[in-house]
Amino acid sequence: MRIKRHDKSHIVELEGSTRWRISPSDIATTLQWLPTTELQVSTIKHKFCSHALIDQSNGSRVGVIKADADWPSKQVQGYLEQG
């Protein structure tokens, strides 16, 4: 799938109108995406993320949740602080 809209750094909308909230630790990666970037959505088992968006050109992946969901802020903050 290609990117339909990515005007907010933490939300990406793909063709087909699926919207995803990007993991705070992965936002820098997504800022390099172009509208032509081909992405695959994959279900994953992760502490916070339900899915991953995988860049088909280089295999890089970012963790995401549905755009209308909220991150469990205290748990994510603790996770990020641990590195």
TORGUDO-458957 format. One record per atom (N, C-alpha, C, O, CB): residue number from 0; residue in three letters; y, z, x. Coordinates in Angstrom, 1 decimal. Glycine has a CB too. Layout:
// TORGUDO-458957
TORRO   num   residu       yy       zz       xx
TORRO   NUM      ala        Y        Z        X
...
***
This chain:
// TORGUDO-458957
TORRO   num   residu       yy       zz       xx
TORRO     0      met     -1.2      0.0      0.8
TORRO     0      met      0.0      0.0      0.0
TORRO     0      met      1.2      0.0      0.9
TORRO     0      met      1.2      0.5      2.0
TORRO     0      met      0.0      1.2     -1.0
TORRO     1      arg      2.3     -0.5      0.3
TORRO     1      arg      3.5     -0.5      1.1
TORRO     1      arg      4.5      0.4      0.4
TORRO     1      arg      4.3      0.9     -0.7
TORRO     1      arg      4.2     -1.9      1.1
TORRO     2      ile      5.5      0.8      1.2
TORRO     2      ile      6.6      1.7      0.7
TORRO     2      ile      7.5      1.0     -0.3
TORRO     2      ile      8.0     -0.1      0.0
TORRO     2      ile      7.4      2.3      1.9
TORRO     3      lys      7.7      1.6     -1.4
TORRO     3      lys      8.6      1.1     -2.4
TORRO     3      lys     10.0      1.8     -2.2
TORRO     3      lys     11.0      1.1     -2.3
TORRO     3      lys      8.1      1.4     -3.8
TORRO     4      arg      9.9      3.1     -1.9
TORRO     4      arg     11.2      3.8     -1.7
TORRO     4      arg     11.0      5.0     -0.8
TORRO     4      arg     10.0      5.7     -0.9
TORRO     4      arg     11.7      4.3     -3.1
TORRO     5      his     11.9      5.2      0.1
TORRO     5      his     11.9      6.3      1.1
TORRO     5      his     13.3      6.7      1.4
TORRO     5      his     13.6      6.8      2.6
TORRO     5      his     11.0      5.9      2.3
TORRO     6      asp     14.1      7.0      0.4
TORRO     6      asp     15.5      7.3      0.7
TORRO     6      asp     15.7      8.8      0.9
TORRO     6      asp     16.8      9.1      1.4
TORRO     6      asp     16.3      6.8     -0.5
TORRO     7      lys     14.7      9.6      0.7
TORRO     7      lys     14.8     11.0      1.0
TORRO     7      lys     13.8     11.2      2.1
TORRO     7      lys     12.6     10.7      2.0
TORRO     7      lys     14.6     12.0     -0.2
TORRO     8      ser     14.1     12.0      3.1
TORRO     8      ser     13.2     12.1      4.3
TORRO     8      ser     11.9     12.7      3.9
TORRO     8      ser     10.9     12.5      4.6
TORRO     8      ser     13.8     12.8      5.4
TORRO     9      his     11.9     13.6      2.9
TORRO     9      his     10.6     14.3      2.6
TORRO     9      his      9.8     13.8      1.4
TORRO     9      his      8.8     14.3      1.1
TORRO     9      his     11.0     15.8      2.3
TORRO    10      ile     10.3     12.7      0.8
TORRO    10      ile      9.6     12.1     -0.3
TORRO    10      ile      9.4     10.6     -0.1
TORRO    10      ile     10.4      9.9      0.4
TORRO    10      ile     10.4     12.3     -1.7
TORRO    11      val      8.2     10.1     -0.3
TORRO    11      val      8.0      8.6     -0.2
TORRO    11      val      7.3      8.2     -1.4
TORRO    11      val      6.4      8.8     -2.0
TORRO    11      val      7.1      8.3      1.1
TORRO    12      glu      7.8      7.0     -2.0
TORRO    12      glu      7.2      6.4     -3.1
TORRO    12      glu      6.5      5.1     -2.7
TORRO    12      glu      7.1      4.3     -2.0
TORRO    12      glu      8.2      6.1     -4.2
TORRO    13      leu      5.3      4.9     -3.1
TORRO    13      leu      4.5      3.8     -2.7
TORRO    13      leu      4.5      2.8     -3.8
TORRO    13      leu      4.8      3.1     -5.0
TORRO    13      leu      3.1      4.1     -2.2
TORRO    14      glu      4.1      1.5     -3.5
TORRO    14      glu      3.8      0.5     -4.6
TORRO    14      glu      2.8      1.2     -5.6
TORRO    14      glu      1.9      1.9     -5.1
TORRO    14      glu      3.3     -0.8     -4.0
TORRO    15      gly      3.0      0.9     -6.8
TORRO    15      gly      2.2      1.5     -7.8
TORRO    15      gly      2.8      2.8     -8.3
TORRO    15      gly      2.2      3.5     -9.2
TORRO    15      gly      0.8      1.8     -7.3
TORRO    16      ser      3.9      3.2     -7.8
TORRO    16      ser      4.7      4.3     -8.2
TORRO    16      ser      4.1      5.7     -7.9
TORRO    16      ser      4.5      6.6     -8.6
TORRO    16      ser      5.0      4.2     -9.6
TORRO    17      thr      3.2      5.8     -6.9
TORRO    17      thr      2.7      7.1     -6.5
TORRO    17      thr      3.8      7.7     -5.6
TORRO    17      thr      4.3      7.0     -4.7
TORRO    17      thr      1.3      7.1     -5.9
TORRO    18      arg      4.1      9.0     -5.8
TORRO    18      arg      5.1      9.6     -5.0
TORRO    18      arg      4.5     10.8     -4.3
TORRO    18      arg      3.7     11.6     -4.9
TORRO    18      arg      6.3     10.1     -5.9
TORRO    19      trp      4.9     11.0     -3.0
TORRO    19      trp      4.3     12.0     -2.2
TORRO    19      trp      5.4     12.8     -1.5
TORRO    19      trp      6.4     12.3     -1.0
TORRO    19      trp      3.4     11.4     -1.2
TORRO    20      arg      5.1     14.1     -1.3
TORRO    20      arg      6.0     15.0     -0.6
TORRO    20      arg      5.3     15.2      0.8
TORRO    20      arg      4.2     15.6      0.9
TORRO    20      arg      6.2     16.4     -1.3
TORRO    21      ile      6.1     14.9      1.8
TORRO    21      ile      5.6     14.9      3.2
TORRO    21      ile      5.7     16.2      3.8
TORRO    21      ile      6.6     17.0      3.6
TORRO    21      ile      6.5     13.9      4.0
TORRO    22      ser      4.6     16.6      4.5
TORRO    22      ser      4.5     17.8      5.3
TORRO    22      ser      5.8     18.0      6.2
TORRO    22      ser      6.1     17.0      6.9
TORRO    22      ser      3.2     18.0      6.1
TORRO    23      pro      6.4     19.2      6.2
TORRO    23      pro      7.6     19.3      7.0
TORRO    23      pro      7.3     19.0      8.5
TORRO    23      pro      8.2     18.5      9.2
TORRO    23      pro      8.1     20.7      6.9
TORRO    24      ser      6.1     19.2      9.0
TORRO    24      ser      5.8     19.0     10.4
TORRO    24      ser      5.6     17.5     10.7
TORRO    24      ser      5.6     17.1     11.8
TORRO    24      ser      4.6     19.7     10.8
TORRO    25      asp      5.5     16.6      9.6
TORRO    25      asp      5.3     15.2      9.8
TORRO    25      asp      6.5     14.3      9.5
TORRO    25      asp      6.3     13.1      9.6
TORRO    25      asp      4.1     14.8      9.0
TORRO    26      ile      7.6     14.9      9.1
TORRO    26      ile      8.7     14.1      8.7
TORRO    26      ile      9.2     13.1      9.8
TORRO    26      ile      9.5     12.0      9.5
TORRO    26      ile      9.9     15.0      8.2
TORRO    27      ala      9.2     13.6     11.0
TORRO    27      ala      9.7     12.7     12.1
TORRO    27      ala      8.9     11.4     12.2
TORRO    27      ala      9.4     10.3     12.5
TORRO    27      ala      9.6     13.4     13.4
TORRO    28      thr      7.6     11.5     11.9
TORRO    28      thr      6.7     10.3     12.0
TORRO    28      thr      7.1      9.3     10.9
TORRO    28      thr      7.2      8.1     11.1
TORRO    28      thr      5.2     10.7     11.8
TORRO    29      thr      7.4      9.8      9.7
TORRO    29      thr      7.7      8.9      8.6
TORRO    29      thr      9.0      8.2      8.7
TORRO    29      thr      9.2      7.2      8.1
TORRO    29      thr      7.6      9.7      7.3
TORRO    30      leu      9.9      8.8      9.5
TORRO    30      leu     11.2      8.2      9.6
TORRO    30      leu     11.1      6.9     10.4
TORRO    30      leu     12.1      6.1     10.4
TORRO    30      leu     12.2      9.2     10.3
TORRO    31      gln     10.0      6.6     11.1
TORRO    31      gln      9.8      5.4     11.8
TORRO    31      gln      9.2      4.3     10.9
TORRO    31      gln      9.1      3.1     11.4
TORRO    31      gln      9.0      5.6     13.0
TORRO    32      trp      8.8      4.7      9.7
TORRO    32      trp      8.1      3.7      8.8
TORRO    32      trp      9.2      2.7      8.3
TORRO    32      trp     10.3      3.0      8.1
TORRO    32      trp      7.5      4.4      7.7
TORRO    33      leu      8.7      1.4      8.2
TORRO    33      leu      9.5      0.4      7.6
TORRO    33      leu      9.0      0.1      6.2
TORRO    33      leu      7.8      0.4      5.9
TORRO    33      leu      9.5     -0.9      8.5
TORRO    34      pro      9.7     -0.6      5.4
TORRO    34      pro      9.2     -1.0      4.1
TORRO    34      pro      7.9     -1.9      4.2
TORRO    34      pro      7.1     -1.9      3.2
TORRO    34      pro     10.2     -1.8      3.3
TORRO    35      thr      7.7     -2.5      5.3
TORRO    35      thr      6.5     -3.4      5.5
TORRO    35      thr      5.3     -2.6      6.0
TORRO    35      thr      4.2     -3.1      6.1
TORRO    35      thr      6.8     -4.5      6.4
TORRO    36      thr      5.5     -1.3      6.3
TORRO    36      thr      4.4     -0.5      6.8
TORRO    36      thr      3.3     -0.4      5.8
TORRO    36      thr      3.5      0.0      4.6
TORRO    36      thr      4.9      0.9      7.2
TORRO    37      glu      2.1     -0.7      6.2
TORRO    37      glu      0.9     -0.6      5.3
TORRO    37      glu      0.3      0.8      5.4
TORRO    37      glu      0.0      1.2      6.5
TORRO    37      glu     -0.1     -1.7      5.6
TORRO    38      leu      0.2      1.4      4.3
TORRO    38      leu     -0.3      2.8      4.3
TORRO    38      leu     -1.6      2.9      3.4
TORRO    38      leu     -1.7      2.2      2.4
TORRO    38      leu      0.8      3.8      3.8
TORRO    39      gln     -2.4      3.8      3.8
TORRO    39      gln     -3.6      4.1      3.0
TORRO    39      gln     -3.5      5.5      2.6
TORRO    39      gln     -3.1      6.4      3.4
TORRO    39      gln     -5.0      3.8      3.8
TORRO    40      val     -3.8      5.8      1.3
TORRO    40      val     -3.9      7.2      0.8
TORRO    40      val     -5.3      7.7      0.9
TORRO    40      val     -6.2      7.0      0.4
TORRO    40      val     -3.3      7.3     -0.6
TORRO    41      ser     -5.5      8.8      1.5
TORRO    41      ser     -6.8      9.4      1.6
TORRO    41      ser     -6.8     10.9      1.2
TORRO    41      ser     -5.9     11.6      1.6
TORRO    41      ser     -7.3      9.2      3.1
TORRO    42      thr     -7.8     11.3      0.5
TORRO    42      thr     -8.0     12.7      0.1
TORRO    42      thr     -8.5     13.4      1.4
TORRO    42      thr     -9.4     12.9      2.1
TORRO    42      thr     -9.0     12.9     -1.1
TORRO    43      ile     -7.9     14.6      1.7
TORRO    43      ile     -8.4     15.4      2.8
TORRO    43      ile     -8.6     16.8      2.5
TORRO    43      ile     -8.1     17.3      1.4
TORRO    43      ile     -7.3     15.3      4.0
TORRO    44      lys     -9.3     17.5      3.3
TORRO    44      lys     -9.4     19.0      3.2
TORRO    44      lys     -8.5     19.6      4.2
TORRO    44      lys     -8.8     19.5      5.4
TORRO    44      lys    -10.9     19.4      3.4
TORRO    45      his     -7.5     20.3      3.8
TORRO    45      his     -6.5     20.9      4.7
TORRO    45      his     -6.0     22.1      4.0
TORRO    45      his     -6.0     22.3      2.8
TORRO    45      his     -5.3     19.9      5.0
TORRO    46      lys     -5.4     23.0      4.8
TORRO    46      lys     -4.9     24.3      4.3
TORRO    46      lys     -3.9     24.1      3.2
TORRO    46      lys     -3.8     24.8      2.2
TORRO    46      lys     -4.4     25.1      5.4
TORRO    47      phe     -3.0     23.1      3.4
TORRO    47      phe     -1.8     22.9      2.5
TORRO    47      phe     -1.8     21.5      1.9
TORRO    47      phe     -1.3     21.3      0.7
TORRO    47      phe     -0.6     23.2      3.2
TORRO    48      cys     -2.2     20.5      2.6
TORRO    48      cys     -2.1     19.1      2.2
TORRO    48      cys     -3.3     18.7      1.4
TORRO    48      cys     -4.5     19.0      1.8
TORRO    48      cys     -1.9     18.2      3.4
TORRO    49      ser     -3.1     18.0      0.3
TORRO    49      ser     -4.2     17.4     -0.5
TORRO    49      ser     -4.6     16.0     -0.1
TORRO    49      ser     -5.8     15.6     -0.3
TORRO    49      ser     -3.9     17.5     -2.0
TORRO    50      his     -3.7     15.3      0.5
TORRO    50      his     -3.9     13.9      0.9
TORRO    50      his     -3.2     13.6      2.3
TORRO    50      his     -2.4     14.4      2.8
TORRO    50      his     -3.3     13.0     -0.2
TORRO    51      ala     -3.6     12.5      2.8
TORRO    51      ala     -2.9     12.0      4.0
TORRO    51      ala     -2.5     10.6      3.8
TORRO    51      ala     -3.2      9.8      3.1
TORRO    51      ala     -3.9     12.1      5.3
TORRO    52      leu     -1.4     10.2      4.3
TORRO    52      leu     -1.0      8.8      4.3
TORRO    52      leu     -1.2      8.3      5.7
TORRO    52      leu     -0.8      8.9      6.7
TORRO    52      leu      0.6      8.6      3.9
TORRO    53      ile     -2.0      7.2      5.8
TORRO    53      ile     -2.4      6.7      7.1
TORRO    53      ile     -1.8      5.3      7.4
TORRO    53      ile     -2.0      4.4      6.6
TORRO    53      ile     -4.0      6.6      7.2
TORRO    54      asp     -1.1      5.2      8.5
TORRO    54      asp     -0.4      4.0      8.9
TORRO    54      asp     -1.5      3.1      9.4
TORRO    54      asp     -2.2      3.4     10.4
TORRO    54      asp      0.7      4.2     10.0
TORRO    55      gln     -1.7      1.9      8.7
TORRO    55      gln     -2.8      1.0      9.0
TORRO    55      gln     -2.6      0.3     10.4
TORRO    55      gln     -3.5     -0.3     10.9
TORRO    55      gln     -2.9      0.0      7.9
TORRO    56      ser     -1.3      0.3     10.9
TORRO    56      ser     -1.1     -0.5     12.1
TORRO    56      ser     -1.5      0.3     13.4
TORRO    56      ser     -1.8     -0.3     14.4
TORRO    56      ser      0.4     -0.8     12.2
TORRO    57      asn     -1.4      1.7     13.3
TORRO    57      asn     -1.6      2.5     14.5
TORRO    57      asn     -2.6      3.7     14.2
TORRO    57      asn     -2.9      4.4     15.1
TORRO    57      asn     -0.4      2.9     15.1
TORRO    58      gly     -2.9      3.9     13.0
TORRO    58      gly     -3.9      5.0     12.6
TORRO    58      gly     -3.2      6.3     12.5
TORRO    58      gly     -3.9      7.3     12.3
TORRO    58      gly     -4.9      5.0     13.6
TORRO    59      ser     -1.9      6.4     12.8
TORRO    59      ser     -1.3      7.7     12.6
TORRO    59      ser     -1.3      8.2     11.2
TORRO    59      ser     -1.3      7.4     10.3
TORRO    59      ser      0.2      7.7     13.1
TORRO    60      arg     -1.3      9.5     11.0
TORRO    60      arg     -1.5     10.0      9.6
TORRO    60      arg     -0.5     11.2      9.4
TORRO    60      arg     -0.2     11.9     10.4
TORRO    60      arg     -2.9     10.5      9.3
TORRO    61      val     -0.1     11.4      8.2
TORRO    61      val      0.8     12.5      7.9
TORRO    61      val      0.2     13.2      6.6
TORRO    61      val     -0.4     12.5      5.8
TORRO    61      val      2.3     12.0      7.6
TORRO    62      gly      0.3     14.5      6.6
TORRO    62      gly     -0.1     15.2      5.4
TORRO    62      gly      0.9     15.2      4.3
TORRO    62      gly      2.1     15.3      4.5
TORRO    62      gly     -0.4     16.7      5.9
TORRO    63      val      0.4     15.1      3.1
TORRO    63      val      1.2     15.0      1.9
TORRO    63      val      0.6     15.8      0.7
TORRO    63      val     -0.6     16.1      0.7
TORRO    63      val      1.5     13.6      1.5
TORRO    64      ile      1.5     16.1     -0.2
TORRO    64      ile      1.1     16.6     -1.5
TORRO    64      ile      1.8     15.8     -2.6
TORRO    64      ile      2.8     15.0     -2.2
TORRO    64      ile      1.4     18.1     -1.7
TORRO    65      lys      1.4     15.8     -3.8
TORRO    65      lys      2.1     15.1     -4.9
TORRO    65      lys      3.6     15.5     -4.9
TORRO    65      lys      3.9     16.7     -4.6
TORRO    65      lys      1.5     15.4     -6.3
TORRO    66      ala      4.5     14.6     -5.1
TORRO    66      ala      5.9     14.8     -5.0
TORRO    66      ala      6.4     15.9     -6.0
TORRO    66      ala      7.4     16.6     -5.7
TORRO    66      ala      6.7     13.5     -5.3
TORRO    67      asp      5.7     16.1     -7.1
TORRO    67      asp      6.2     17.1     -8.1
TORRO    67      asp      5.6     18.5     -7.8
TORRO    67      asp      5.9     19.4     -8.5
TORRO    67      asp      5.8     16.7     -9.4
TORRO    68      ala      4.8     18.6     -6.7
TORRO    68      ala      4.3     19.9     -6.3
TORRO    68      ala      5.2     20.6     -5.3
TORRO    68      ala      6.0     19.9     -4.6
TORRO    68      ala      2.8     19.8     -5.7
TORRO    69      asp      5.1     21.9     -5.1
TORRO    69      asp      5.9     22.6     -4.1
TORRO    69      asp      5.0     23.1     -3.1
TORRO    69      asp      3.8     23.5     -3.3
TORRO    69      asp      6.7     23.7     -4.8
TORRO    70      trp      5.5     23.2     -1.8
TORRO    70      trp      4.8     23.8     -0.7
TORRO    70      trp      4.7     25.3     -0.9
TORRO    70      trp      5.7     25.9     -1.4
TORRO    70      trp      5.4     23.4      0.6
TORRO    71      pro      3.7     26.0     -0.6
TORRO    71      pro      3.6     27.4     -0.6
TORRO    71      pro      4.4     27.9      0.6
TORRO    71      pro      3.9     28.1      1.7
TORRO    71      pro      2.1     28.0     -0.5
TORRO    72      ser      5.7     28.1      0.4
TORRO    72      ser      6.7     28.3      1.5
TORRO    72      ser      6.4     29.3      2.6
TORRO    72      ser      6.5     29.1      3.8
TORRO    72      ser      8.0     28.6      1.0
TORRO    73      lys      6.0     30.5      2.1
TORRO    73      lys      5.7     31.6      3.1
TORRO    73      lys      4.5     31.2      4.0
TORRO    73      lys      4.5     31.5      5.2
TORRO    73      lys      5.4     32.9      2.4
TORRO    74      gln      3.4     30.6      3.4
TORRO    74      gln      2.2     30.3      4.1
TORRO    74      gln      2.6     29.1      5.1
TORRO    74      gln      2.1     29.1      6.2
TORRO    74      gln      1.1     29.8      3.2
TORRO    75      val      3.3     28.1      4.7
TORRO    75      val      3.7     27.0      5.5
TORRO    75      val      4.5     27.5      6.7
TORRO    75      val      4.3     27.1      7.8
TORRO    75      val      4.4     25.9      4.7
TORRO    76      gln      5.5     28.4      6.4
TORRO    76      gln      6.4     28.9      7.5
TORRO    76      gln      5.5     29.6      8.5
TORRO    76      gln      5.7     29.4      9.7
TORRO    76      gln      7.4     29.8      6.9
TORRO    77      gly      4.6     30.5      8.1
TORRO    77      gly      3.7     31.1      9.0
TORRO    77      gly      2.9     30.2      9.9
TORRO    77      gly      2.7     30.4     11.1
TORRO    77      gly      2.9     32.1      8.3
TORRO    78      tyr      2.4     29.2      9.2
TORRO    78      tyr      1.6     28.1      9.9
TORRO    78      tyr      2.4     27.4     10.9
TORRO    78      tyr      1.9     27.2     12.1
TORRO    78      tyr      1.0     27.1      8.9
TORRO    79      leu      3.6     27.0     10.6
TORRO    79      leu      4.5     26.3     11.5
TORRO    79      leu      4.9     27.2     12.7
TORRO    79      leu      5.0     26.7     13.8
TORRO    79      leu      5.7     25.8     10.8
TORRO    80      glu      5.1     28.4     12.5
TORRO    80      glu      5.5     29.3     13.5
TORRO    80      glu      4.4     29.5     14.5
TORRO    80      glu      4.6     29.8     15.7
TORRO    80      glu      6.0     30.7     12.9
TORRO    81      gln      3.2     29.4     14.1
TORRO    81      gln      2.0     29.6     15.0
TORRO    81      gln      1.8     28.4     15.9
TORRO    81      gln      1.2     28.5     16.9
TORRO    81      gln      0.7     29.8     14.2
TORRO    82      gly      2.4     27.2     15.5
TORRO    82      gly      2.4     26.0     16.3
TORRO    82      gly      1.2     25.3     16.0
TORRO    82      gly      1.0     24.2     16.6
TORRO    82      gly      2.4     26.3     17.7
***
